[in-house]
Amino acid sequence: MKYQNITISGRICTGKSTLFHALKDSLHWMTFSTSQFFRDYAKKNHHSLEKAEEQNDRITKEIDYKVQDMLSDQKFIIVEGWMAGALAKNNKHVLKVLLTCDNDMRIKRFALREHVTMMVAKQRIHDRESSLLATLQKIYHLKNIFDTSYYDVVIDTTGKNEEEIRDIVLTSLDPHLM
């Protein structure tokens, strides 16, 4: 197998968590979700996910260094998170997956997931993404963490179901898996 690890990156509600769990169930590899880590961190510390600046530089760098170490030192691990692909951009043994999605569909997914109106969903996505992207740019000096040149596979999830997306990744990982 050409790739020993997988990263999954993308904006809010592009399907990162769904793909993460589908691959976990299919491959039975170790997993680490930076998104879940930060959700748990925000809840524990009474922070808002919409305000990424509350997640200080130290904790962000600490987790990102952990991700880089995992991807370099371990085999058969799936890492999900905004920076995961960009952090692994020079690791040839890591299959770097970027998920994209139509903005209207992302807003609809967020509204359904969070039980809010479309208008509230649109604003919350904007606030969270703006804050987090500004924080990450300040820390890493990257203009665009979703630059497609960092990724091996780019999937538009807009009209695809979970199985289709999972199968694209599994085929990219190893055509013999399908």
VMD Tcl script that builds the backbone (N, CA, C; Angstrom):
set m [mol new atoms 534]
animate dup $m
set s [atomselect $m all]
$s set {name element resname resid chain x y z} {
  {N N MET 1 A 0.841 -1.169 0.000}
  {CA C MET 1 A 0.000 0.000 0.000}
  {C C MET 1 A 0.888 1.234 0.000}
  {N N LYS 2 A 0.599 2.148 -0.899}
  {CA C LYS 2 A 1.396 3.370 -1.038}
  {C C LYS 2 A 1.268 4.265 0.201}
  {N N TYR 3 A 0.056 4.320 0.759}
  {CA C TYR 3 A -0.199 5.209 1.891}
  {C C TYR 3 A -0.381 4.404 3.175}
  {N N GLN 4 A 0.178 4.921 4.257}
  {CA C GLN 4 A 0.065 4.259 5.555}
  {C C GLN 4 A -0.878 4.990 6.489}
  {N N ASN 5 A -1.184 6.243 6.202}
  {CA C ASN 5 A -2.041 7.077 7.032}
  {C C ASN 5 A -2.950 7.910 6.147}
  {N N ILE 6 A -4.005 8.455 6.755}
  {CA C ILE 6 A -4.955 9.294 6.024}
  {C C ILE 6 A -5.236 10.548 6.843}
  {N N THR 7 A -5.273 11.699 6.170}
  {CA C THR 7 A -5.788 12.919 6.799}
  {C C THR 7 A -7.052 13.325 6.067}
  {N N ILE 8 A -7.970 13.916 6.811}
  {CA C ILE 8 A -9.218 14.426 6.257}
  {C C ILE 8 A -9.347 15.884 6.689}
  {N N SER 9 A -9.410 16.774 5.709}
  {CA C SER 9 A -9.525 18.205 5.988}
  {C C SER 9 A -10.677 18.784 5.187}
  {N N GLY 10 A -11.120 19.955 5.609}
  {CA C GLY 10 A -12.182 20.658 4.905}
  {C C GLY 10 A -12.833 21.667 5.817}
  {N N ARG 11 A -13.629 22.512 5.216}
  {CA C ARG 11 A -14.350 23.537 5.972}
  {C C ARG 11 A -15.476 22.894 6.791}
  {N N ILE 12 A -16.179 23.713 7.538}
  {CA C ILE 12 A -17.302 23.259 8.355}
  {C C ILE 12 A -18.374 22.621 7.470}
  {N N CYS 13 A -18.860 21.472 7.897}
  {CA C CYS 13 A -19.976 20.751 7.266}
  {C C CYS 13 A -19.697 20.324 5.823}
  {N N THR 14 A -18.452 19.935 5.568}
  {CA C THR 14 A -18.136 19.346 4.266}
  {C C THR 14 A -18.205 17.823 4.326}
  {N N GLY 15 A -18.344 17.268 5.536}
  {CA C GLY 15 A -18.465 15.821 5.696}
  {C C GLY 15 A -17.252 15.165 6.325}
  {N N LYS 16 A -16.390 15.943 6.970}
  {CA C LYS 16 A -15.169 15.397 7.575}
  {C C LYS 16 A -15.467 14.308 8.602}
  {N N SER 17 A -16.345 14.601 9.528}
  {CA C SER 17 A -16.651 13.631 10.592}
  {C C SER 17 A -17.328 12.393 10.035}
  {N N THR 18 A -18.210 12.581 9.094}
  {CA C THR 18 A -18.903 11.443 8.484}
  {C C THR 18 A -17.905 10.526 7.784}
  {N N LEU 19 A -17.002 11.105 6.997}
  {CA C LEU 19 A -15.980 10.305 6.322}
  {C C LEU 19 A -15.046 9.658 7.341}
  {N N PHE 20 A -14.657 10.399 8.345}
  {CA C PHE 20 A -13.779 9.906 9.412}
  {C C PHE 20 A -14.356 8.616 10.009}
  {N N HIS 21 A -15.636 8.636 10.368}
  {CA C HIS 21 A -16.263 7.464 10.990}
  {C C HIS 21 A -16.460 6.328 9.985}
  {N N ALA 22 A -16.762 6.659 8.746}
  {CA C ALA 22 A -16.920 5.630 7.714}
  {C C ALA 22 A -15.597 4.903 7.469}
  {N N LEU 23 A -14.493 5.658 7.406}
  {CA C LEU 23 A -13.176 5.036 7.212}
  {C C LEU 23 A -12.756 4.246 8.449}
  {N N LYS 24 A -13.043 4.770 9.613}
  {CA C LYS 24 A -12.737 4.064 10.867}
  {C C LYS 24 A -13.439 2.703 10.879}
  {N N ASP 25 A -14.714 2.689 10.502}
  {CA C ASP 25 A -15.479 1.439 10.476}
  {C C ASP 25 A -14.985 0.482 9.400}
  {N N SER 26 A -14.531 1.013 8.273}
  {CA C SER 26 A -14.074 0.174 7.167}
  {C C SER 26 A -12.662 -0.364 7.370}
  {N N LEU 27 A -11.779 0.479 7.879}
  {CA C LEU 27 A -10.363 0.119 7.971}
  {C C LEU 27 A -9.937 -0.387 9.349}
  {N N HIS 28 A -10.661 0.026 10.374}
  {CA C HIS 28 A -10.319 -0.347 11.764}
  {C C HIS 28 A -8.926 0.139 12.157}
  {N N TRP 29 A -8.579 1.318 11.679}
  {CA C TRP 29 A -7.301 1.939 12.030}
  {C C TRP 29 A -7.473 2.786 13.287}
  {N N MET 30 A -6.358 3.182 13.876}
  {CA C MET 30 A -6.400 4.144 14.974}
  {C C MET 30 A -6.899 5.470 14.409}
  {N N THR 31 A -7.458 6.299 15.281}
  {CA C THR 31 A -8.005 7.569 14.828}
  {C C THR 31 A -7.690 8.696 15.809}
  {N N PHE 32 A -7.676 9.906 15.255}
  {CA C PHE 32 A -7.571 11.108 16.080}
  {C C PHE 32 A -8.314 12.222 15.360}
  {N N SER 33 A -9.246 12.843 16.065}
  {CA C SER 33 A -10.020 13.942 15.503}
  {C C SER 33 A -9.672 15.230 16.229}
  {N N THR 34 A -9.012 16.142 15.529}
  {CA C THR 34 A -8.717 17.436 16.156}
  {C C THR 34 A -10.005 18.212 16.380}
  {N N SER 35 A -10.966 18.050 15.489}
  {CA C SER 35 A -12.246 18.745 15.652}
  {C C SER 35 A -12.931 18.307 16.941}
  {N N GLN 36 A -12.952 16.990 17.192}
  {CA C GLN 36 A -13.571 16.498 18.419}
  {C C GLN 36 A -12.772 16.930 19.636}
  {N N PHE 37 A -11.455 16.928 19.514}
  {CA C PHE 37 A -10.630 17.397 20.624}
  {C C PHE 37 A -11.010 18.838 20.990}
  {N N PHE 38 A -11.113 19.712 19.981}
  {CA C PHE 38 A -11.432 21.117 20.262}
  {C C PHE 38 A -12.875 21.294 20.738}
  {N N ARG 39 A -13.809 20.453 20.244}
  {CA C ARG 39 A -15.178 20.523 20.769}
  {C C ARG 39 A -15.182 20.181 22.262}
  {N N ASP 40 A -14.465 19.102 22.612}
  {CA C ASP 40 A -14.382 18.694 24.016}
  {C C ASP 40 A -13.673 19.755 24.854}
  {N N TYR 41 A -12.602 20.318 24.310}
  {CA C TYR 41 A -11.847 21.367 25.005}
  {C C TYR 41 A -12.737 22.593 25.251}
  {N N ALA 42 A -13.478 23.001 24.216}
  {CA C ALA 42 A -14.353 24.172 24.345}
  {C C ALA 42 A -15.434 23.920 25.396}
  {N N LYS 43 A -16.018 22.735 25.367}
  {CA C LYS 43 A -17.072 22.411 26.329}
  {C C LYS 43 A -16.514 22.398 27.752}
  {N N LYS 44 A -15.391 21.730 27.937}
  {CA C LYS 44 A -14.771 21.615 29.264}
  {C C LYS 44 A -14.391 22.987 29.828}
  {N N ASN 45 A -13.917 23.876 28.959}
  {CA C ASN 45 A -13.432 25.183 29.395}
  {C C ASN 45 A -14.438 26.316 29.180}
  {N N HIS 46 A -15.677 25.942 28.841}
  {CA C HIS 46 A -16.761 26.914 28.662}
  {C C HIS 46 A -16.421 27.963 27.608}
  {N N HIS 47 A -15.833 27.493 26.496}
  {CA C HIS 47 A -15.507 28.375 25.381}
  {C C HIS 47 A -16.520 28.159 24.262}
  {N N SER 48 A -16.570 29.088 23.358}
  {CA C SER 48 A -17.425 29.008 22.186}
  {C C SER 48 A -16.590 28.585 20.983}
  {N N LEU 49 A -17.089 27.620 20.221}
  {CA C LEU 49 A -16.378 27.220 19.001}
  {C C LEU 49 A -16.372 28.342 17.967}
  {N N GLU 50 A -17.338 29.247 18.057}
  {CA C GLU 50 A -17.396 30.353 17.110}
  {C C GLU 50 A -16.246 31.339 17.309}
  {N N LYS 51 A -15.586 31.263 18.450}
  {CA C LYS 51 A -14.517 32.210 18.743}
  {C C LYS 51 A -13.200 31.452 18.908}
  {N N ALA 52 A -12.594 31.124 17.792}
  {CA C ALA 52 A -11.380 30.308 17.812}
  {C C ALA 52 A -10.235 30.973 18.558}
  {N N GLU 53 A -10.281 32.294 18.689}
  {CA C GLU 53 A -9.185 32.942 19.407}
  {C C GLU 53 A -9.159 32.516 20.874}
  {N N GLU 54 A -10.279 31.954 21.376}
  {CA C GLU 54 A -10.283 31.436 22.738}
  {C C GLU 54 A -9.415 30.187 22.846}
  {N N GLN 55 A -9.185 29.530 21.735}
  {CA C GLN 55 A -8.268 28.393 21.702}
  {C C GLN 55 A -6.890 28.988 21.461}
  {N N ASN 56 A -6.131 29.118 22.503}
  {CA C ASN 56 A -4.881 29.867 22.399}
  {C C ASN 56 A -3.853 29.175 21.500}
  {N N ASP 57 A -2.858 29.960 21.117}
  {CA C ASP 57 A -1.814 29.461 20.223}
  {C C ASP 57 A -1.120 28.233 20.791}
  {N N ARG 58 A -0.897 28.212 22.082}
  {CA C ARG 58 A -0.180 27.098 22.706}
  {C C ARG 58 A -0.920 25.780 22.510}
  {N N ILE 59 A -2.211 25.758 22.808}
  {CA C ILE 59 A -2.958 24.505 22.688}
  {C C ILE 59 A -3.092 24.091 21.220}
  {N N THR 60 A -3.281 25.065 20.332}
  {CA C THR 60 A -3.377 24.752 18.905}
  {C C THR 60 A -2.079 24.136 18.400}
  {N N LYS 61 A -0.955 24.759 18.726}
  {CA C LYS 61 A 0.342 24.221 18.297}
  {C C LYS 61 A 0.621 22.862 18.927}
  {N N GLU 62 A 0.261 22.712 20.191}
  {CA C GLU 62 A 0.493 21.440 20.886}
  {C C GLU 62 A -0.227 20.292 20.181}
  {N N ILE 63 A -1.483 20.513 19.843}
  {CA C ILE 63 A -2.250 19.478 19.148}
  {C C ILE 63 A -1.705 19.252 17.743}
  {N N ASP 64 A -1.363 20.312 17.040}
  {CA C ASP 64 A -0.839 20.159 15.684}
  {C C ASP 64 A 0.511 19.451 15.674}
  {N N TYR 65 A 1.353 19.701 16.662}
  {CA C TYR 65 A 2.619 18.960 16.766}
  {C C TYR 65 A 2.352 17.488 17.046}
  {N N LYS 66 A 1.351 17.226 17.869}
  {CA C LYS 66 A 0.969 15.841 18.155}
  {C C LYS 66 A 0.529 15.146 16.861}
  {N N VAL 67 A -0.255 15.853 16.051}
  {CA C VAL 67 A -0.709 15.304 14.772}
  {C C VAL 67 A 0.484 15.016 13.865}
  {N N GLN 68 A 1.399 15.970 13.748}
  {CA C GLN 68 A 2.578 15.762 12.908}
  {C C GLN 68 A 3.380 14.549 13.385}
  {N N ASP 69 A 3.557 14.422 14.688}
  {CA C ASP 69 A 4.292 13.276 15.234}
  {C C ASP 69 A 3.567 11.965 14.941}
  {N N MET 70 A 2.257 11.947 15.141}
  {CA C MET 70 A 1.478 10.732 14.861}
  {C C MET 70 A 1.630 10.316 13.411}
  {N N LEU 71 A 1.514 11.279 12.506}
  {CA C LEU 71 A 1.576 10.964 11.083}
  {C C LEU 71 A 2.967 10.527 10.650}
  {N N SER 72 A 4.000 10.984 11.337}
  {CA C SER 72 A 5.370 10.604 11.007}
  {C C SER 72 A 5.779 9.281 11.655}
  {N N ASP 73 A 5.308 9.056 12.881}
  {CA C ASP 73 A 5.801 7.933 13.679}
  {C C ASP 73 A 4.909 6.701 13.674}
  {N N GLN 74 A 3.651 6.851 13.327}
  {CA C GLN 74 A 2.724 5.727 13.411}
  {C C GLN 74 A 2.233 5.332 12.033}
  {N N LYS 75 A 1.775 4.099 11.958}
  {CA C LYS 75 A 1.173 3.602 10.729}
  {C C LYS 75 A -0.287 3.270 10.999}
  {N N PHE 76 A -1.070 3.412 9.959}
  {CA C PHE 76 A -2.480 3.048 10.003}
  {C C PHE 76 A -3.255 3.883 11.013}
  {N N ILE 77 A -3.210 5.184 10.777}
  {CA C ILE 77 A -3.963 6.131 11.583}
  {C C ILE 77 A -4.709 7.089 10.657}
  {N N ILE 78 A -5.919 7.445 11.068}
  {CA C ILE 78 A -6.742 8.407 10.344}
  {C C ILE 78 A -6.832 9.653 11.217}
  {N N VAL 79 A -6.452 10.803 10.661}
  {CA C VAL 79 A -6.498 12.058 11.407}
  {C C VAL 79 A -7.428 13.012 10.686}
  {N N GLU 80 A -8.389 13.528 11.437}
  {CA C GLU 80 A -9.364 14.475 10.890}
  {C C GLU 80 A -9.139 15.833 11.527}
  {N N GLY 81 A -9.117 16.878 10.700}
  {CA C GLY 81 A -8.998 18.231 11.227}
  {C C GLY 81 A -8.665 19.232 10.143}
  {N N TRP 82 A -8.968 20.470 10.425}
  {CA C TRP 82 A -8.748 21.543 9.465}
  {C C TRP 82 A -7.321 21.573 8.953}
  {N N MET 83 A -6.352 21.465 9.833}
  {CA C MET 83 A -4.934 21.594 9.479}
  {C C MET 83 A -4.270 20.268 9.121}
  {N N ALA 84 A -4.950 19.161 9.288}
  {CA C ALA 84 A -4.327 17.839 9.150}
  {C C ALA 84 A -3.603 17.674 7.811}
  {N N GLY 85 A -4.259 17.987 6.723}
  {CA C GLY 85 A -3.635 17.834 5.401}
  {C C GLY 85 A -2.475 18.782 5.191}
  {N N ALA 86 A -2.645 20.023 5.593}
  {CA C ALA 86 A -1.562 21.007 5.441}
  {C C ALA 86 A -0.361 20.624 6.292}
  {N N LEU 87 A -0.617 20.069 7.484}
  {CA C LEU 87 A 0.482 19.643 8.357}
  {C C LEU 87 A 1.240 18.455 7.774}
  {N N ALA 88 A 0.565 17.659 6.967}
  {CA C ALA 88 A 1.179 16.461 6.393}
  {C C ALA 88 A 1.615 16.649 4.948}
  {N N LYS 89 A 1.629 17.899 4.467}
  {CA C LYS 89 A 1.841 18.134 3.037}
  {C C LYS 89 A 3.141 17.544 2.493}
  {N N ASN 90 A 4.151 17.361 3.313}
  {CA C ASN 90 A 5.416 16.792 2.843}
  {C C ASN 90 A 5.573 15.311 3.144}
  {N N ASN 91 A 4.559 14.690 3.746}
  {CA C ASN 91 A 4.611 13.259 4.064}
  {C C ASN 91 A 4.025 12.466 2.902}
  {N N LYS 92 A 4.882 11.789 2.175}
  {CA C LYS 92 A 4.444 11.043 0.988}
  {C C LYS 92 A 3.633 9.800 1.342}
  {N N HIS 93 A 3.794 9.277 2.558}
  {CA C HIS 93 A 3.061 8.071 2.951}
  {C C HIS 93 A 1.682 8.381 3.547}
  {N N VAL 94 A 1.299 9.660 3.535}
  {CA C VAL 94 A -0.004 10.074 4.053}
  {C C VAL 94 A -0.913 10.447 2.883}
  {N N LEU 95 A -2.077 9.803 2.812}
  {CA C LEU 95 A -3.092 10.171 1.832}
  {C C LEU 95 A -3.840 11.371 2.392}
  {N N LYS 96 A -3.674 12.502 1.739}
  {CA C LYS 96 A -4.248 13.754 2.220}
  {C C LYS 96 A -5.528 14.039 1.433}
  {N N VAL 97 A -6.659 14.017 2.147}
  {CA C VAL 97 A -7.976 14.176 1.539}
  {C C VAL 97 A -8.545 15.542 1.934}
  {N N LEU 98 A -9.001 16.291 0.942}
  {CA C LEU 98 A -9.691 17.560 1.172}
  {C C LEU 98 A -11.130 17.406 0.705}
  {N N LEU 99 A -12.055 17.721 1.605}
  {CA C LEU 99 A -13.468 17.705 1.254}
  {C C LEU 99 A -13.941 19.133 1.013}
  {N N THR 100 A -14.679 19.315 -0.066}
  {CA C THR 100 A -15.288 20.602 -0.377}
  {C C THR 100 A -16.791 20.381 -0.489}
  {N N CYS 101 A -17.542 21.458 -0.489}
  {CA C CYS 101 A -18.992 21.344 -0.602}
  {C C CYS 101 A -19.571 22.711 -0.936}
  {N N ASP 102 A -20.639 22.710 -1.674}
  {CA C ASP 102 A -21.375 23.923 -1.997}
  {C C ASP 102 A -21.779 24.630 -0.702}
  {N N ASN 103 A -21.618 25.966 -0.653}
  {CA C ASN 103 A -21.925 26.724 0.561}
  {C C ASN 103 A -23.365 26.558 1.023}
  {N N ASP 104 A -24.318 26.553 0.104}
  {CA C ASP 104 A -25.716 26.387 0.505}
  {C C ASP 104 A -25.939 25.031 1.178}
  {N N MET 105 A -25.298 24.001 0.671}
  {CA C MET 105 A -25.432 22.677 1.272}
  {C C MET 105 A -24.768 22.648 2.659}
  {N N ARG 106 A -23.622 23.307 2.798}
  {CA C ARG 106 A -22.961 23.355 4.112}
  {C C ARG 106 A -23.854 24.051 5.131}
  {N N ILE 107 A -24.500 25.127 4.726}
  {CA C ILE 107 A -25.392 25.861 5.622}
  {C C ILE 107 A -26.578 24.975 6.017}
  {N N LYS 108 A -27.128 24.275 5.038}
  {CA C LYS 108 A -28.251 23.366 5.315}
  {C C LYS 108 A -27.827 22.268 6.289}
  {N N ARG 109 A -26.668 21.661 6.062}
  {CA C ARG 109 A -26.170 20.612 6.960}
  {C C ARG 109 A -25.981 21.144 8.380}
  {N N PHE 110 A -25.392 22.330 8.478}
  {CA C PHE 110 A -25.148 22.933 9.792}
  {C C PHE 110 A -26.468 23.213 10.499}
  {N N ALA 111 A -27.429 23.782 9.778}
  {CA C ALA 111 A -28.732 24.093 10.368}
  {C C ALA 111 A -29.402 22.834 10.902}
  {N N LEU 112 A -29.339 21.753 10.139}
  {CA C LEU 112 A -29.930 20.489 10.583}
  {C C LEU 112 A -29.181 19.915 11.791}
  {N N ARG 113 A -27.866 19.958 11.738}
  {CA C ARG 113 A -27.052 19.400 12.821}
  {C C ARG 113 A -27.228 20.168 14.122}
  {N N GLU 114 A -27.266 21.493 14.021}
  {CA C GLU 114 A -27.305 22.344 15.215}
  {C C GLU 114 A -28.721 22.782 15.594}
  {N N HIS 115 A -29.701 22.388 14.782}
  {CA C HIS 115 A -31.108 22.736 15.050}
  {C C HIS 115 A -31.302 24.248 15.123}
  {N N VAL 116 A -30.788 24.935 14.098}
  {CA C VAL 116 A -30.922 26.387 14.004}
  {C C VAL 116 A -31.474 26.735 12.625}
  {N N THR 117 A -31.865 27.991 12.452}
  {CA C THR 117 A -32.361 28.443 11.152}
  {C C THR 117 A -31.199 28.538 10.159}
  {N N MET 118 A -31.546 28.609 8.908}
  {CA C MET 118 A -30.525 28.758 7.866}
  {C C MET 118 A -29.741 30.052 8.058}
  {N N MET 119 A -30.425 31.133 8.439}
  {CA C MET 119 A -29.753 32.415 8.635}
  {C C MET 119 A -28.754 32.325 9.796}
  {N N VAL 120 A -29.162 31.709 10.871}
  {CA C VAL 120 A -28.264 31.536 12.021}
  {C C VAL 120 A -27.099 30.639 11.630}
  {N N ALA 121 A -27.383 29.571 10.901}
  {CA C ALA 121 A -26.324 28.653 10.461}
  {C C ALA 121 A -25.300 29.381 9.604}
  {N N LYS 122 A -25.771 30.178 8.675}
  {CA C LYS 122 A -24.868 30.925 7.791}
  {C C LYS 122 A -23.958 31.843 8.606}
  {N N GLN 123 A -24.528 32.557 9.565}
  {CA C GLN 123 A -23.746 33.475 10.389}
  {C C GLN 123 A -22.751 32.729 11.273}
  {N N ARG 124 A -23.178 31.625 11.870}
  {CA C ARG 124 A -22.280 30.873 12.753}
  {C C ARG 124 A -21.126 30.246 11.974}
  {N N ILE 125 A -21.415 29.743 10.783}
  {CA C ILE 125 A -20.343 29.199 9.946}
  {C C ILE 125 A -19.358 30.311 9.605}
  {N N HIS 126 A -19.874 31.445 9.176}
  {CA C HIS 126 A -19.009 32.572 8.818}
  {C C HIS 126 A -18.147 32.991 9.998}
  {N N ASP 127 A -18.765 33.150 11.161}
  {CA C ASP 127 A -18.026 33.594 12.346}
  {C C ASP 127 A -16.935 32.601 12.732}
  {N N ARG 128 A -17.291 31.330 12.762}
  {CA C ARG 128 A -16.320 30.312 13.167}
  {C C ARG 128 A -15.179 30.187 12.175}
  {N N GLU 129 A -15.520 30.146 10.892}
  {CA C GLU 129 A -14.475 30.007 9.879}
  {C C GLU 129 A -13.569 31.229 9.842}
  {N N SER 130 A -14.139 32.409 9.903}
  {CA C SER 130 A -13.325 33.627 9.869}
  {C C SER 130 A -12.359 33.665 11.037}
  {N N SER 131 A -12.869 33.361 12.209}
  {CA C SER 131 A -12.049 33.397 13.416}
  {C C SER 131 A -10.949 32.332 13.370}
  {N N LEU 132 A -11.336 31.111 13.022}
  {CA C LEU 132 A -10.357 30.020 13.005}
  {C C LEU 132 A -9.312 30.213 11.920}
  {N N LEU 133 A -9.737 30.601 10.730}
  {CA C LEU 133 A -8.772 30.811 9.647}
  {C C LEU 133 A -7.803 31.940 9.986}
  {N N ALA 134 A -8.290 32.993 10.615}
  {CA C ALA 134 A -7.405 34.094 11.026}
  {C C ALA 134 A -6.405 33.614 12.075}
  {N N THR 135 A -6.871 32.818 13.016}
  {CA C THR 135 A -5.985 32.273 14.051}
  {C C THR 135 A -4.921 31.382 13.424}
  {N N LEU 136 A -5.326 30.490 12.525}
  {CA C LEU 136 A -4.373 29.572 11.895}
  {C C LEU 136 A -3.388 30.318 11.004}
  {N N GLN 137 A -3.854 31.355 10.321}
  {CA C GLN 137 A -2.944 32.147 9.484}
  {C C GLN 137 A -1.911 32.855 10.350}
  {N N LYS 138 A -2.346 33.366 11.484}
  {CA C LYS 138 A -1.437 34.050 12.404}
  {C C LYS 138 A -0.374 33.076 12.930}
  {N N ILE 139 A -0.788 31.863 13.260}
  {CA C ILE 139 A 0.133 30.880 13.825}
  {C C ILE 139 A 1.075 30.324 12.764}
  {N N TYR 140 A 0.525 29.935 11.614}
  {CA C TYR 140 A 1.303 29.186 10.609}
  {C C TYR 140 A 1.731 29.999 9.400}
  {N N HIS 141 A 1.228 31.204 9.244}
  {CA C HIS 141 A 1.579 32.062 8.117}
  {C C HIS 141 A 1.254 31.413 6.775}
  {N N LEU 142 A 0.175 30.637 6.747}
  {CA C LEU 142 A -0.311 30.042 5.508}
  {C C LEU 142 A -1.502 30.858 5.031}
  {N N LYS 143 A -1.468 31.267 3.778}
  {CA C LYS 143 A -2.582 32.061 3.257}
  {C C LYS 143 A -3.839 31.221 3.100}
  {N N ASN 144 A -3.684 29.959 2.713}
  {CA C ASN 144 A -4.846 29.126 2.445}
  {C C ASN 144 A -4.551 27.681 2.842}
  {N N ILE 145 A -5.071 27.255 3.989}
  {CA C ILE 145 A -4.839 25.871 4.433}
  {C C ILE 145 A -5.578 24.866 3.561}
  {N N PHE 146 A -6.493 25.355 2.730}
  {CA C PHE 146 A -7.232 24.475 1.836}
  {C C PHE 146 A -6.706 24.551 0.400}
  {N N ASP 147 A -5.465 24.975 0.232}
  {CA C ASP 147 A -4.818 24.995 -1.080}
  {C C ASP 147 A -4.781 23.559 -1.594}
  {N N THR 148 A -5.404 23.317 -2.734}
  {CA C THR 148 A -5.527 21.946 -3.232}
  {C C THR 148 A -4.177 21.289 -3.536}
  {N N SER 149 A -3.128 22.075 -3.678}
  {CA C SER 149 A -1.812 21.478 -3.949}
  {C C SER 149 A -1.280 20.704 -2.749}
  {N N TYR 150 A -1.836 20.905 -1.559}
  {CA C TYR 150 A -1.421 20.157 -0.369}
  {C C TYR 150 A -2.028 18.760 -0.334}
  {N N TYR 151 A -3.020 18.506 -1.171}
  {CA C TYR 151 A -3.845 17.306 -1.038}
  {C C TYR 151 A -3.675 16.350 -2.210}
  {N N ASP 152 A -3.835 15.060 -1.919}
  {CA C ASP 152 A -3.771 14.021 -2.943}
  {C C ASP 152 A -5.128 13.791 -3.595}
  {N N VAL 153 A -6.187 13.965 -2.804}
  {CA C VAL 153 A -7.546 13.730 -3.278}
  {C C VAL 153 A -8.416 14.897 -2.823}
  {N N VAL 154 A -9.170 15.473 -3.763}
  {CA C VAL 154 A -10.122 16.537 -3.442}
  {C C VAL 154 A -11.496 16.029 -3.874}
  {N N ILE 155 A -12.431 15.996 -2.924}
  {CA C ILE 155 A -13.766 15.463 -3.199}
  {C C ILE 155 A -14.814 16.518 -2.890}
  {N N ASP 156 A -15.629 16.833 -3.886}
  {CA C ASP 156 A -16.786 17.697 -3.667}
  {C C ASP 156 A -17.911 16.789 -3.162}
  {N N THR 157 A -18.311 16.981 -1.916}
  {CA C THR 157 A -19.289 16.102 -1.278}
  {C C THR 157 A -20.734 16.529 -1.529}
  {N N THR 158 A -20.933 17.605 -2.269}
  {CA C THR 158 A -22.269 18.193 -2.428}
  {C C THR 158 A -23.334 17.181 -2.824}
  {N N GLY 159 A -23.137 16.417 -3.851}
  {CA C GLY 159 A -24.181 15.491 -4.301}
  {C C GLY 159 A -23.876 14.033 -4.031}
  {N N LYS 160 A -22.941 13.773 -3.141}
  {CA C LYS 160 A -22.507 12.394 -2.898}
  {C C LYS 160 A -22.976 11.897 -1.537}
  {N N ASN 161 A -23.212 10.589 -1.460}
  {CA C ASN 161 A -23.556 10.005 -0.168}
  {C C ASN 161 A -22.298 9.481 0.522}
  {N N GLU 162 A -22.451 9.073 1.756}
  {CA C GLU 162 A -21.321 8.629 2.584}
  {C C GLU 162 A -20.529 7.501 1.928}
  {N N GLU 163 A -21.218 6.535 1.357}
  {CA C GLU 163 A -20.542 5.387 0.749}
  {C C GLU 163 A -19.722 5.792 -0.470}
  {N N GLU 164 A -20.255 6.677 -1.291}
  {CA C GLU 164 A -19.529 7.142 -2.475}
  {C C GLU 164 A -18.230 7.841 -2.074}
  {N N ILE 165 A -18.322 8.692 -1.079}
  {CA C ILE 165 A -17.142 9.440 -0.625}
  {C C ILE 165 A -16.115 8.488 -0.021}
  {N N ARG 166 A -16.585 7.587 0.847}
  {CA C ARG 166 A -15.697 6.585 1.448}
  {C C ARG 166 A -15.004 5.752 0.365}
  {N N ASP 167 A -15.756 5.328 -0.640}
  {CA C ASP 167 A -15.202 4.475 -1.689}
  {C C ASP 167 A -14.151 5.205 -2.522}
  {N N ILE 168 A -14.332 6.496 -2.756}
  {CA C ILE 168 A -13.316 7.279 -3.475}
  {C C ILE 168 A -12.010 7.251 -2.687}
  {N N VAL 169 A -12.103 7.436 -1.384}
  {CA C VAL 169 A -10.900 7.440 -0.546}
  {C C VAL 169 A -10.278 6.056 -0.484}
  {N N LEU 170 A -11.088 5.016 -0.300}
  {CA C LEU 170 A -10.549 3.658 -0.231}
  {C C LEU 170 A -9.868 3.270 -1.544}
  {N N THR 171 A -10.444 3.662 -2.670}
  {CA C THR 171 A -9.833 3.387 -3.980}
  {C C THR 171 A -8.515 4.140 -4.112}
  {N N SER 172 A -8.466 5.359 -3.614}
  {CA C SER 172 A -7.226 6.138 -3.662}
  {C C SER 172 A -6.171 5.537 -2.735}
  {N N LEU 173 A -6.626 4.999 -1.627}
  {CA C LEU 173 A -5.710 4.369 -0.671}
  {C C LEU 173 A -5.112 3.116 -1.272}
  {N N ASP 174 A -5.958 2.279 -1.835}
  {CA C ASP 174 A -5.517 1.036 -2.455}
  {C C ASP 174 A -6.635 0.519 -3.350}
  {N N PRO 175 A -6.445 0.544 -4.659}
  {CA C PRO 175 A -7.494 0.112 -5.587}
  {C C PRO 175 A -7.979 -1.314 -5.332}
  {N N HIS 176 A -7.171 -2.121 -4.656}
  {CA C HIS 176 A -7.547 -3.513 -4.386}
  {C C HIS 176 A -8.519 -3.648 -3.207}
  {N N LEU 177 A -8.726 -2.559 -2.468}
  {CA C LEU 177 A -9.663 -2.602 -1.345}
  {C C LEU 177 A -11.108 -2.646 -1.825}
  {N N MET 178 A -11.347 -2.202 -3.053}
  {CA C MET 178 A -12.718 -2.120 -3.547}
  {C C MET 178 A -13.099 -3.320 -4.379}
}
mol reanalyze $m
mol bondsrecalc $m
mol representation Tube
mol addrep $m
